Amino acid sequence: MINEKYTQIIAGELKQSAGFVQNTINLLESGATIPFIARYRKEMTGSMDEVVIAQVRDRLAQLKELDARRAAILKSLQEQEKLTPELESAVTNAATMAELEDIYLPYKPKRKTRASIAREKGLEPLATLILSQRYDDIEFRAGSFIDQEKGVNSVEEAIQGASDIIAEKVNEDIYARKRIRALFQKESSVSAKVVKGKDQDGINFQMYFEYHEPLHRAPSHRLLAMFRGENEGFLRISVAVEEETAHEILERIFVKGNNASAVLVKSAIADSCKRLLFPSIETEMRQWAKEKADAEAIRVFAENMRQLLLAPPLGQKNVLAIDPGFRTGCKIVCLDRQGKLVHNETIYPHPPQNEVKEAIHKIKSLVNAYKIEAIAIGNGTAGRETERLVKSIPFDRDVIALAVNESGASVYSASAVARKEFPDYDITVRGSVSIGRRLMDPLAELVKIEPKSIGVGQYQHDVDQTALMKSLEDTVVSCVNKVGVEVNTASEELLTYVSGLGPALAKNIISYRNEHGPFKSRSEFKKVTRFGDKAFEQAAGFLRIRDAKNPLDRSSVHPESYPVVDRMAKRLSCTVDDLIGKAELRSQIKLDEFTGEKIGMPTLHDIMQELAKPGRDPRQQFEMFEFDKHIHAIGDLRVGMKLPGIITNITNFGVFVDLGVHQDGLVHISQLADRFVKDPNDVVKLNQKVMVEVLEIDMDRKRIQLTMKTQHTKPEV
């Protein structure tokens, strides 16, 4: 069975039990999702988490791709009638794509080369003779290969043709390529130079106009910046090693003597390096470096995305949301506790209209009319000015006012999703609704926006877009299923990300809900069109019904485990509601009495945790935050100021902090802590509230340098 081969490889690489890896592969190939496997199949996987399961999935795909390429190469060699038992064995046992391609390189159909032309002229025997390095009288022996009909007119032409063949042999030698590849991986440097005449146009890439560093040490953000500069036509990038070192390595492989033949072989090696081998391996190294840089940038983006999606929700409140603006006014919407739009209009408190009194009166009357509990204010243009205005209003009821990150709201407002939801409203109303809902439940609202448009990434438009979207999709799916979804209020977009559903079933659930009213139990899901047993298995545990009669339908306990909970209650002569409500009853349960063929201690422990707090939201509690009320614009900042801020983006080189001045400041990684920091995520998280000190202000470039080192940011005595 071919999966057994994959299992052994993956188990060894991930240091996991082969049995658990095989079970995981079987589950994945049967259509089980990563959240479902991680949450409800712990006994089968040894409690692998989502990260490890994703690694199994991705490595499995790589191995299948390798085997598909292996099969294509074997077919090609067979068709060429060049497949010997030795060659077949080499192809079959190749462990990497690079090794496989090296084996195939000499047989790979290619356009005419200098070596192939020389072979057509009958110079292969001369090349073999020179490579043997047994003869010193090469010019004399080359004379016998002069053949004007074949285009060999002189000894020099014969030797040159033979040297071209040797150069190609050097390039296609498996061992030689392996050694030079290893040299590039260990000792190559990446260099960047400005394209002549592009100094001014490419000023953003100035630090790379004359740049040089070891390739294996170059961090993701610098590599991606250089590649972007090259793609935009401002930089030339090269990856190189010391030629002398490479020549020495190859000469140890190919040079066998110290005669005229050996001199020609050395010359052919130098030619091969310059014309064939170095360009080939450089292309590989550039691709390797790009893939490595992409992977790191995607990792950073996905981690930021996860933190943003799992940001604490305010919860179900009546919300007034404001999308601030100057000339075009501030668009106001009122939302009920379910996020439904109940009112919208526009006020003009800022220049040029300056209708401050009218705006205050309108906001105050709307707060009273719609029993508003919270006011969400977009943090874009005119955000601080609007926040200041709102906080100056003496309301008749308790109302909190908060700035909300509006990144991506404009993308949502112009999307097909927004047009479908609000066909009778313009983009300004839709954008305001998004801001308000984002405060109530960031996860439920952000899933409606294309992930890479949310603005928490690093060079997200430069990385491999397929890999990026796959990673972000994994992240969104993971977050949605971690939190769980209330099926009777969820949007179609949110339901789409639930394990086992997808767009079609999500749409069918909404249609059923609209026709029959709220779901009353999880068993009712099976009445939805195309909601079969497999979909029910994968999805049911992640869907909640808040008002269900069965308390387990409000929890993350999977319906397949309901009989176990019923047996627990029966053993204690109580109801399931009693089990949930009384810790003293749960403490009497002896879990080992409830294990079975398909249920073990990991699942039983999960059930007990869920009974203690059914349907608990894993996200942190919402916390209020306020910027320094005296700081509103970059011109208000002074070096040495200590200010509260909120982290808006995390990159490999540092973190960006919103100070409420419409321009985020940068805390370089060297300024994040008193100790050395390798990964900013080890120190801070997205949306974290922090105290920073202003180190430097560049008004012309609108750049703010900050520090979080304790000697700068500790409270003054």
N, C-alpha and C positions, 0 to 999 in steps of 0.2 A: 504494500500500500504506500503510495507516494507521500502521503501525509506523515508517515512514520519518519521519513528522512527529514522532512521539515521540522518535525517535533524535536528530534534529537539536536538539530542545529540551534533552534530557537531556545530550547531548554538550557543548552550549554552557554549560549551568549547571555541570556537573562538570569542565569543561575536560579532556575525554577525547576520544580519536579516535572519530569517528562510526562507523567500521568496528568498533572494539572494543566500543562500546556496542551496536551492532546485534547482534553475535555474542552478547553477554551477554544481551540481551533474548531472542534465539532460544533460548539454552540454558535460561533461566528458564522460558520458555513451553513448552519440551519436557519440563519436569519435573525438570530438574537442580537439585540443592541448592546453596546458597551455599558450603558447605565443599568440595564436589566441584569446583565451577567454579574456586574460588580455588586449590585444590591441584593439580588435574589438567588444567585447560584454560587454562594461562597463555599459551600461544601465541595462543589465540583472543581473549583479553581484554587482552593487553598487560600481563599480570601484575597485574591489579587485585586488591587485597586484599579481605577479606570486608566491610570497612566500605563501600568504594566500591560493591561489588556489591549490598549491601543498599540503598544510596542509589539505585541504578538501579532496583531492584525497587520501592521505596517511591514513587519519583517516577513510575514507570510506572503504579502503581495510582492515584495522584492524578490523572494525566492522563486515565486511563480514566474515573474518577469524574466529572471535569470534562466529558468528552464525553458521558457518560450524562445528566448534568444538562442539557447543551446540547440534546441530542436531545429531552428531555422538554419543554423550554421551546419549542422550535420546533414541536413537536406541539401544545402548548397554544395558541400564537399562531395556528397554522393553523386549529384548531378554533374560535377566536374570530373568524376571518376578519380578522385584523389584521396578518398577516404581509406586509409590503411588502419589496421588494428591498433597500431601505436597512436595514430592521430585521433582515432575514435576514443581511445582510453583517455588521452589528454583532454579532449573536449568534455567528455563525460565527467571527469574529476575536477575540472576548473571550478574554483570556489568563489571567484568574484567576476564581475563583468569585465574589469580591466584585464584579468588573466585570460578570460575567454576571448576577448578581442585581440589580445597579443598573439594567441595561438592561431587565430583566423587571419591575421593581417597579411601573411604572405600569399594567401589563397583568395583574398578578397578581390572581387572584380574591381578594376580601377581603370581610369583613363590612361592614355599613353604617358609613360614616364621616360626619363632619360635612360633608366636601366632597361625598360622594356624595349626601347628602340635599339639599345646596344645588344640585347639578346637576339633581336630580329636580324642583326648584322652578324650573328654567329660568334659573339665575343664572350659567351658564358664560359667556355673552356679556359680562355685566357684569365678570366677573373678567378677561376678555381685554382689555376696554376699559381697566380700571384698570392692568393690567400694561403696556399700551402707553405709559402716562404722557403722553398727548398732551393731556389735558383737566384743567382746574382746577375745572370745575363738576360734580364727581362726584355731589354730593347731588342736583342737578337731574336728571342723567341717570339716577341710580338710581331716581328716582320712577317712571320708565316700567316698572320691573320689579315694582312692587307688584301682587300678584295674590292676593287673599284665598282664592280657590279652591285655589291651590297652596300656601297657607300663608305667603305673604310679605305681612305686614300693614303694614309701614312702610319708610321709606327706610333706617332703622338696620338692620332685619332684612335688607334686600337687600344692604347694604354688608357686614354681618357674614358672610352666606353667601358672597358673592364673595371676601371675605378668607380664609374657610376653604378655598376652592378654591385660592387663591394659595398659602396655607400648604402645602397638599398638593403643589402643583406644585414649590415650593421643595424639599420633602423628597424628591421623586422625580426631581429634576434630576440627571443623571449627573455633570455637571461639579461641581455644588455638593456632592454627596456625596463626590466624590473629594477636593475641597479640604478639607472639614471632617474627613474621615477622616485625611488627612495631618496636619492640625492636631492631632487627638487623638493620633496616633502620635508626634508630635514633642514636643508641649507639655502633654499631659494629666497630671493628678495623680490618684493614688489616695488616697482618704481613708477612714479608719475611725473610727466613733464607737460608744461603748457604748450598747446598747439601754437605755432608761430602766428602772430597777429591777433591772438584771441585774449590777450592779457586783460583788456578792459571789459570785454563782453563776459568773460568768465571770472569776474572778480570774486564771486561767491565761492570759488574753488581755489582761492589764492594760496591757502596753506599747502596745496598739493602741486603748485607750479614746479617745484623742485623737491620731490619727496621720495623717501627710500626707507624701507624697514623690512625685517624678516617676515616672510609671508605667513609662517605659522603663528606669529605673534600678533599680526594685524587684527584688531578687533572688528567685529561686524560692522559697526557704524562707519568706520573709516574706509573699509573696503567698499561698502555700498555707496559712500560719497564719491569715491574715486571712479567706480563704475558708472555712476550717474554723470559725472563730469565727462567721461569718455563718450557715453551715449549722446550727450548733448553737444559734442564736438569741441570741447574746451581742453581736454586732456588726452595724452597718449599714455596708456598703461602697458607695462611689460613685466614679465616674471622671468627671472634669469638666475643662473648659478655661475660660479667661477668656471670658465671654459677649461682652464688648465686642469682642475680637479676632475672634471668630466672626462677629458681626454685621457688622463692617467687611468681612470677606471676602465675605460673601453680598451685602451692599449693592453692592459693586463689580461683582458679577455681574448683579444684578436691578434696581438703581435707576438710572434713566436721566435723571432731571430733578430739579426742586426745586419741585414743585407739590403740590396736594392729593392727586393720585394717587400721587406718590412717597412722601408721608407714609403713606398706607395700605399701600403695598408694604412700607415699613420696619416697620410695625406687624405685618404678616402674617409677615415674616421672623422677628421676635422671637417671635411665637406659634408658628411652625413649629419654631424651635429648642427652645423650652421643651416643646412638646407632642409633637413628632414626630421631628425630626431628631436632637436630642441623645440622647433615650432610645434611638433606633435605633442610632446610632453607639456609644453607651456599651455597649449589649449586645454589639455586635461587639468592642469593645475589651476588655471583660471576658472574652469568649470567647477572644480572641487572647492576652490575658495569661495566662489559665488554661492554654491549650494550650502556651504558651511555658514557663510554670512547670512544667507536667506533663512536658514534654520534658526539661527540665533535671533534674528529680527522678528521672525514669526513667533518664536517662543515668548519674547518680550511682549509683543502685541497681544498674544493670546492670554498671557497672565494679566496684563492690564485690562483686557476685555472681561476676563473672569471677575476681577475685583469690581469693575464698573457694574456688571450685571448683578452681582451679589451685594451691591450697596444697600444699606438699610432703607427699608420703605417707611414712609410716614404712616401708611395704612389708609383705611377707608375714612376719608374726611371730606366735607364740603370744601372745595378749593376754588379760589379765585386766582387765575393765572394771567400774567401780564407778559407780553412780548414787547419790550421797550423799543422806542425809536424817537428821534428828534423831529424832523420835518414831517414824516408820515404819521406821527403820533404813536401812542401805545395801544396795542390791541388787547382788549380785556375779554376773557371768557370766564363763565362760572360753570363749575362741574359739580354734579351731585356725588354722593359717596361711592357710586359705582363707576364714576368717571364719565357719566353721560353729560353731554353739552346741554345746558339749560338756558344760557344767555350769552350774548356777545355784543360788544360795541367798542368804540374807539375814543380815547381821551387825548388831549394835546397839552400836557403840562409843561413841556420844554420848548425852547426856542425853535422856530420863530414865533409860534402862537402864544406861548406862555400863559395858557389858561389854567393856572394853578388852582385857584379857588374852585372852579368848575370841576376839575379833576378830583380834588379832595372830596367834594360833596358827592360826586358820582360813586367813587370807591366806597365811601362810608355807607351810602344808601344801598349799594349792592351787597355789602357785607351783612347788613341787617336783613335785607329782603331774602337772601338765599342762605341765611344762617351759616355764613362762611367761618370755617375754623382755621384755615391756613391760606396764606397768600404766597404763590410761587412767582418769582421774578426772574426772567431770563438774564443771564450774565453777560450778554453781548453789548452792542452799542446802546448807550444811555441806561445801562443796567444799574450802575451805582447811583446815578442821579434819581432813578425811579425808586430804588430801594430806600434812599434817604427820604424821599417824599412820603412813601408809604409808612415808614416808621415814625414819621412826625404826626400822623393822624391819630387823634384820640378816639379810639373805637369804643362803642358801648358794650362790647363783649370781648372775651379773651380770644385774640387772634395772633398767630405767629406768622412772621414774614421772613422768607428765606430766598437767597439767591440760588438759582438752579442752573447747572451747566447745560447750555442749550446746543452743544455740538451735535450736529446731525438733525436738528429739528427742521431745518429748512429742506434737508434731503427728504425727510418723511413727508413734509407738507406738499411737496411736488410729486410724490410717488403715486403709483396706481392704487396702493393700499389706502392712502389718505383720500384719494378721489372717490374710491368706492365707499369709504366710511362716511365721508362728508361731501356728497356730490353737489350740494347747494351752497357750499361755503368756499371762500377763496383761500389762498395759501396762508394768509396772515392769521386767519381764524384757526386753521389746522395746526399751524406752528405753535400757537398759544395753547391749544388743547394738549399738544405733545409735551409742552413744558409743565403743565399742571399734572398730567398723568405721570410724568417722569418722577415728580415728587412723591406721588401716592405709591407707585410701584415701579421702580426703574426697570426691573426685569421684564415685566409685562409690556412696557412701552418700547424699550430698546430693541426687542426682537423684531419690531416692525421696520427697522432701519438696516440697510446693508452694513454689516459689521465694520468694514474698512472705512466707512464714511463717518464713524463716530469720533475719530480724531484722537485715539490714544495709542497710536502706533509709532514706529520708527522706520522710515523709508518703505511704508507699506505699498507704495505704488511701484517700487523698484524690484521687489522680490518676486519669486515665481508665484503667479496669481493662482494657479491650481492648488499648489501646496498651501498657500495662505488661506484660501477659501475652505479647504478641507480642515485645516486646523481651527479656524474660527467657527466652522460648523460644529466640530467636535465640542468646542468650548461652550457654545450656546446650548447645544443639546445637554451637555453635562450640567450646566447651571439650571436650566429649566427643570430637569428631572431631579436635581438635588433639592430644589425648593418644593416641587410638586405644583399641580395646577388645579384650581377650583373649576371644575368642568362646567358649572352653570353660569359662570361670569366670564370665562376666558374668551379671548378673541380667537379668530381663525388662525392668525399668525402664531399666537402662543401655542395653540393646540398642535400646530404643524410640527413643533419640535419635541413633542412628547414621544417617548420611546414607543416604537411600533405603529405610529399613526402616519404622519406625512400629510401633504396638502389635500389629497382626495378624501381621506377619512376625516380630517379636520373639518372640511366643508360639509361632509355628511352629518357630522355631529351638530354643527350649527343649524343645519336644515331641520334635523330631528328636534332640536331644542326649540326652534321657532314654531314648529308645528304642534308639538306635544307638551310644551312647557318644560320646566326644570326636571332634570333627572332625579329620581327619588332613591335609586340604589345602583350600585355598580353592575348588578346583573342586568339592568336595563340597557347597558351599553350594547348588548348582543342584538338588540332590536334595531340598531342603526345599520343602514345598508352597508354591506361589505365589512362589517365589524365582526370578523370570524374568530375562531378559537385562538389562532396564532396572535392576532392583533390584541385580543383580550389578555392573553398571557403576558405579552410585552408591555401593555399600556396600563392595565387596570391599577396596579400598585402606585402609579404616579399621578393618577387622577383622584381628586378629592370631591366629596359631596358634603358640604358643610352642614346641611340640614337633614341628612339621611337618618332614617330610623335606626339602622344598624350603626353603632358608634365606630365600628371598624372601617366603615365606608368613608369616614372622615380622616382616617389615618393612612400611614404608609405600609401597614400590614397588607400583604398580598392576599387576595381572596383564596388562593390555594392553601393558605395557612389558617383560614378561619376555623376549620375543624379542630385544629390544635388548641386555639384559644377557647373554643367551646368546651373542649375536654378539660382544660384548666379550670374553667368556671364550674363545670359539673363536679370536678373532683373536690372543689371547695364549697359546693352547694350554694353558689351565688350566681349572679348575672354577669355578663361581660361589662355592663355599666359599673357594677360594683368593683370589678377588677381594676377598671380604669380609675375609679374614684378613690380607692382605698389602698394605700401603700402597704398597710399591715396584712392585707390579703395576698398581695403579690409576693410579699416576703416569705409566705408559706409554701410557695411553689417550688418543687424540686425539679429542676429542668431536665435532669438526666432521665426522669420518668417519661419524658415526652419525645425523646429522640426516636427516629425511625429510619427507614431505608433512604428517604429523600430529604429528611430534615435533621440537621445536626445542631450542635451547640452555637455556631455562629449565627444561624437564623433565629434560634430561640432567644439568644441575647438581644438581637435586634428587635424581636417582638416585645420583649420585656421593656426595653428602652422606649418603644413607641407607646406601649400601654401607660407608661408613666407620664408621657406628654404627647398625646395623640395629635398628629397633624402639626407639630411644632415647626415653625419657620426657622430654618437654620441660620438665617441672616441675623446680623447684629441689630441691637436696638438703635432706633433713630436718635441722633444727637443734634442739638442746635449748634450753629456756628455763626459768628459775626466777624466781619473784617474790622480793622481799625477805623472808627467813624471819622477820623480826621484825615484819612488818606483816600483820595478819589481818582487821582491821575498820576502818571509817572513823574510829573513836575513837582508833586508833593513829597516825593521821596528824597531822603538825604542819607549819605553814607553813614553807617553806624546805627541807623534806626533798627529797633527790634519790633517785629510785626508778626501778627498771626496770619497764617496762610493755609491754603488747602491744596494738596498735591493733585495735579490734573493729568500728569503724564510721567511715565517712568521709562527711561532709556538706559542703555549700557553705560553711557557717559555721565549720567546724573539724572536729576528729577526736576520737573517744571512745577512751579508753585504759583498759584493765583493769589495775588495780594489785593485784588479788587481795583486794579488800575488799568484794566483792559489790555495788559501786556504781562504775560507770565514771566517770572524770574527763573533763572537756572541755578540750582544748587549742584555744582560739579561734584562728581563722585568723590573727589578728594576732600570735599567740604561737608560730606554727609555725616561724618562721625569722627570722634577722636582717634578711633582705630582704623586700620586698613579695611576697606570695603571692596569686595570683589563683585558682588551682585547687589545693586540698590534694593532689590526686593527683600534682601536679608534685613534691611534696616527700616524701610517704610512701605506703605501700601497706598494704592490709589484712593483718593478721597480722604486720606488721613489729614487730620488737623495738626499743623506743626507751627513751631515758633522759629523764625529765621531772622538773621541780621543782614542788612544791606551792605555788601562789600564794595560794589562798583556800579555806576550808572552811566550808560552811553546813550545820551539823548539822541544823537544823530542816527544811530542804528537801532534805537529803541531796545537796548539790551540791558538786563538787570542781573547782576551777579550777586548770589546770596550764599550764606553759610548757615549750617546747622550745628557746627561744633559747639560744645558746651561752654567753652570759655567766652564764646560770643553771645550765645542765646540764653544762658542761665539768668534767672530773674535778678535784677539789681537789688542789692541790700540797701 
